[in-house]
Amino acid sequence: MIAPVFVAPGKIIAALNIAAPENRVPEERISELGDMVAQAAHRISAALGFRSPAANEVAS
């Protein structure tokens, strides 16, 4: 579970990661933890001034 941290103009400056022994993380939690890592990386990137190109798209 790893997610990049971006700054404008889309340069990767860091990565967030969670690591644990396989026997300590139930299989059903892996997806949830991956989503949490991605959300945290997104929030950090936004705080550093990065705007995702998808954020500029208009939903139809």
VMD Tcl script that builds the backbone (N, CA, C; Angstrom):
set m [mol new atoms 180]
animate dup $m
set s [atomselect $m all]
$s set {name element resname resid chain x y z} {
  {N N MET 1 A 0.847 -1.166 0.000}
  {CA C MET 1 A 0.000 0.000 0.000}
  {C C MET 1 A 0.892 1.229 0.000}
  {N N ILE 2 A 0.946 1.891 -1.138}
  {CA C ILE 2 A 1.794 3.064 -1.291}
  {C C ILE 2 A 1.083 4.070 -2.181}
  {N N ALA 3 A 1.291 5.357 -1.899}
  {CA C ALA 3 A 0.670 6.408 -2.705}
  {C C ALA 3 A 1.633 7.585 -2.812}
  {N N PRO 4 A 1.735 8.195 -3.999}
  {CA C PRO 4 A 2.646 9.322 -4.186}
  {C C PRO 4 A 2.092 10.622 -3.606}
  {N N VAL 5 A 3.015 11.508 -3.221}
  {CA C VAL 5 A 2.678 12.869 -2.788}
  {C C VAL 5 A 3.230 13.803 -3.861}
  {N N PHE 6 A 2.356 14.675 -4.385}
  {CA C PHE 6 A 2.715 15.570 -5.481}
  {C C PHE 6 A 2.800 17.024 -5.029}
  {N N VAL 7 A 3.578 17.818 -5.782}
  {CA C VAL 7 A 3.533 19.276 -5.711}
  {C C VAL 7 A 3.279 19.757 -7.129}
  {N N ALA 8 A 2.846 21.005 -7.253}
  {CA C ALA 8 A 2.646 21.573 -8.585}
  {C C ALA 8 A 4.006 21.645 -9.259}
  {N N PRO 9 A 4.153 21.352 -10.490}
  {CA C PRO 9 A 3.182 20.970 -11.512}
  {C C PRO 9 A 3.078 19.465 -11.715}
  {N N GLY 10 A 2.884 18.713 -10.680}
  {CA C GLY 10 A 2.710 17.271 -10.798}
  {C C GLY 10 A 3.965 16.465 -10.528}
  {N N LYS 11 A 4.939 17.077 -9.870}
  {CA C LYS 11 A 6.185 16.387 -9.540}
  {C C LYS 11 A 5.996 15.584 -8.249}
  {N N ILE 12 A 6.406 14.327 -8.265}
  {CA C ILE 12 A 6.337 13.488 -7.066}
  {C C ILE 12 A 7.509 13.858 -6.160}
  {N N ILE 13 A 7.181 14.177 -4.888}
  {CA C ILE 13 A 8.239 14.546 -3.944}
  {C C ILE 13 A 8.367 13.570 -2.778}
  {N N ALA 14 A 7.377 12.706 -2.611}
  {CA C ALA 14 A 7.395 11.756 -1.499}
  {C C ALA 14 A 6.393 10.648 -1.778}
  {N N ALA 15 A 6.365 9.685 -0.888}
  {CA C ALA 15 A 5.372 8.614 -0.971}
  {C C ALA 15 A 4.993 8.192 0.442}
  {N N LEU 16 A 3.720 7.859 0.611}
  {CA C LEU 16 A 3.237 7.309 1.879}
  {C C LEU 16 A 3.130 5.803 1.727}
  {N N ASN 17 A 3.424 5.098 2.799}
  {CA C ASN 17 A 3.446 3.647 2.744}
  {C C ASN 17 A 2.976 3.072 4.074}
  {N N ILE 18 A 2.284 1.962 4.016}
  {CA C ILE 18 A 1.950 1.180 5.206}
  {C C ILE 18 A 2.533 -0.208 4.990}
  {N N ALA 19 A 3.236 -0.687 5.999}
  {CA C ALA 19 A 3.785 -2.040 5.937}
  {C C ALA 19 A 3.482 -2.746 7.253}
  {N N ALA 20 A 3.141 -4.006 7.160}
  {CA C ALA 20 A 2.848 -4.807 8.346}
  {C C ALA 20 A 3.038 -6.275 8.004}
  {N N PRO 21 A 3.306 -7.086 9.009}
  {CA C PRO 21 A 3.388 -8.524 8.752}
  {C C PRO 21 A 2.048 -9.043 8.218}
  {N N GLU 22 A 2.121 -9.926 7.270}
  {CA C GLU 22 A 0.914 -10.459 6.624}
  {C C GLU 22 A -0.075 -11.049 7.627}
  {N N ASN 23 A 0.427 -11.663 8.680}
  {CA C ASN 23 A -0.461 -12.295 9.657}
  {C C ASN 23 A -1.117 -11.296 10.615}
  {N N ARG 24 A -0.777 -10.006 10.508}
  {CA C ARG 24 A -1.351 -8.987 11.386}
  {C C ARG 24 A -2.427 -8.145 10.713}
  {N N VAL 25 A -2.568 -8.263 9.406}
  {CA C VAL 25 A -3.554 -7.467 8.668}
  {C C VAL 25 A -4.533 -8.417 7.983}
  {N N PRO 26 A -5.789 -8.416 8.429}
  {CA C PRO 26 A -6.785 -9.269 7.774}
  {C C PRO 26 A -6.953 -8.879 6.302}
  {N N GLU 27 A -7.134 -9.867 5.469}
  {CA C GLU 27 A -7.280 -9.641 4.018}
  {C C GLU 27 A -8.361 -8.613 3.697}
  {N N GLU 28 A -9.472 -8.633 4.421}
  {CA C GLU 28 A -10.576 -7.706 4.147}
  {C C GLU 28 A -10.228 -6.254 4.482}
  {N N ARG 29 A -9.158 -5.998 5.218}
  {CA C ARG 29 A -8.761 -4.628 5.562}
  {C C ARG 29 A -7.800 -4.020 4.551}
  {N N ILE 30 A -7.189 -4.827 3.703}
  {CA C ILE 30 A -6.153 -4.340 2.799}
  {C C ILE 30 A -6.677 -3.241 1.885}
  {N N SER 31 A -7.821 -3.436 1.268}
  {CA C SER 31 A -8.392 -2.424 0.380}
  {C C SER 31 A -8.705 -1.139 1.145}
  {N N GLU 32 A -9.287 -1.285 2.326}
  {CA C GLU 32 A -9.621 -0.120 3.157}
  {C C GLU 32 A -8.363 0.667 3.531}
  {N N LEU 33 A -7.321 -0.024 3.933}
  {CA C LEU 33 A -6.076 0.650 4.299}
  {C C LEU 33 A -5.434 1.323 3.089}
  {N N GLY 34 A -5.501 0.671 1.936}
  {CA C GLY 34 A -4.987 1.284 0.711}
  {C C GLY 34 A -5.718 2.568 0.377}
  {N N ASP 35 A -7.042 2.564 0.543}
  {CA C ASP 35 A -7.828 3.783 0.311}
  {C C ASP 35 A -7.431 4.883 1.286}
  {N N MET 36 A -7.177 4.521 2.537}
  {CA C MET 36 A -6.780 5.511 3.541}
  {C C MET 36 A -5.430 6.138 3.195}
  {N N VAL 37 A -4.493 5.330 2.722}
  {CA C VAL 37 A -3.180 5.838 2.321}
  {C C VAL 37 A -3.337 6.792 1.140}
  {N N ALA 38 A -4.137 6.411 0.148}
  {CA C ALA 38 A -4.357 7.259 -1.028}
  {C C ALA 38 A -5.010 8.583 -0.640}
  {N N GLN 39 A -5.998 8.546 0.242}
  {CA C GLN 39 A -6.667 9.772 0.685}
  {C C GLN 39 A -5.706 10.681 1.444}
  {N N ALA 40 A -4.878 10.109 2.298}
  {CA C ALA 40 A -3.907 10.910 3.047}
  {C C ALA 40 A -2.901 11.562 2.103}
  {N N ALA 41 A -2.421 10.819 1.116}
  {CA C ALA 41 A -1.479 11.378 0.145}
  {C C ALA 41 A -2.134 12.498 -0.652}
  {N N HIS 42 A -3.403 12.323 -1.000}
  {CA C HIS 42 A -4.131 13.357 -1.735}
  {C C HIS 42 A -4.252 14.630 -0.894}
  {N N ARG 43 A -4.586 14.484 0.388}
  {CA C ARG 43 A -4.718 15.655 1.267}
  {C C ARG 43 A -3.384 16.375 1.442}
  {N N ILE 44 A -2.308 15.628 1.598}
  {CA C ILE 44 A -0.983 16.244 1.722}
  {C C ILE 44 A -0.625 16.971 0.436}
  {N N SER 45 A -0.866 16.336 -0.709}
  {CA C SER 45 A -0.584 16.966 -2.004}
  {C C SER 45 A -1.363 18.269 -2.151}
  {N N ALA 46 A -2.637 18.256 -1.786}
  {CA C ALA 46 A -3.466 19.466 -1.873}
  {C C ALA 46 A -2.921 20.556 -0.962}
  {N N ALA 47 A -2.478 20.190 0.235}
  {CA C ALA 47 A -1.917 21.171 1.168}
  {C C ALA 47 A -0.628 21.784 0.625}
  {N N LEU 48 A 0.062 21.040 -0.247}
  {CA C LEU 48 A 1.296 21.532 -0.862}
  {C C LEU 48 A 1.035 22.276 -2.170}
  {N N GLY 49 A -0.236 22.451 -2.523}
  {CA C GLY 49 A -0.585 23.241 -3.702}
  {C C GLY 49 A -0.863 22.457 -4.964}
  {N N PHE 50 A -0.853 21.135 -4.904}
  {CA C PHE 50 A -1.125 20.332 -6.101}
  {C C PHE 50 A -2.616 20.246 -6.351}
  {N N ARG 51 A -3.003 20.446 -7.605}
  {CA C ARG 51 A -4.397 20.254 -8.030}
  {C C ARG 51 A -4.413 19.182 -9.093}
  {N N SER 52 A -5.163 18.139 -8.833}
  {CA C SER 52 A -5.292 17.044 -9.782}
  {C C SER 52 A -5.999 17.534 -11.037}
  {N N PRO 53 A -5.535 17.144 -12.230}
  {CA C PRO 53 A -6.254 17.524 -13.453}
  {C C PRO 53 A -7.713 17.082 -13.415}
  {N N ALA 54 A -8.013 15.968 -12.770}
  {CA C ALA 54 A -9.393 15.485 -12.669}
  {C C ALA 54 A -10.256 16.452 -11.869}
  {N N ALA 55 A -9.660 17.231 -10.968}
  {CA C ALA 55 A -10.423 18.190 -10.161}
  {C C ALA 55 A -10.964 19.331 -11.017}
  {N N ASN 56 A -10.369 19.536 -12.200}
  {CA C ASN 56 A -10.804 20.616 -13.086}
  {C C ASN 56 A -11.893 20.186 -14.055}
  {N N GLU 57 A -12.182 18.884 -14.112}
  {CA C GLU 57 A -13.185 18.384 -15.049}
  {C C GLU 57 A -14.591 18.631 -14.519}
  {N N VAL 58 A -15.504 18.887 -15.429}
  {CA C VAL 58 A -16.903 19.087 -15.066}
  {C C VAL 58 A -17.627 17.761 -15.211}
  {N N ALA 59 A -18.306 17.352 -14.150}
  {CA C ALA 59 A -19.052 16.095 -14.204}
  {C C ALA 59 A -20.253 16.245 -15.118}
  {N N SER 60 A -20.542 15.201 -15.899}
  {CA C SER 60 A -21.701 15.272 -16.794}
  {C C SER 60 A -22.883 14.556 -16.204}
}
mol reanalyze $m
mol bondsrecalc $m
mol representation Tube
mol addrep $m
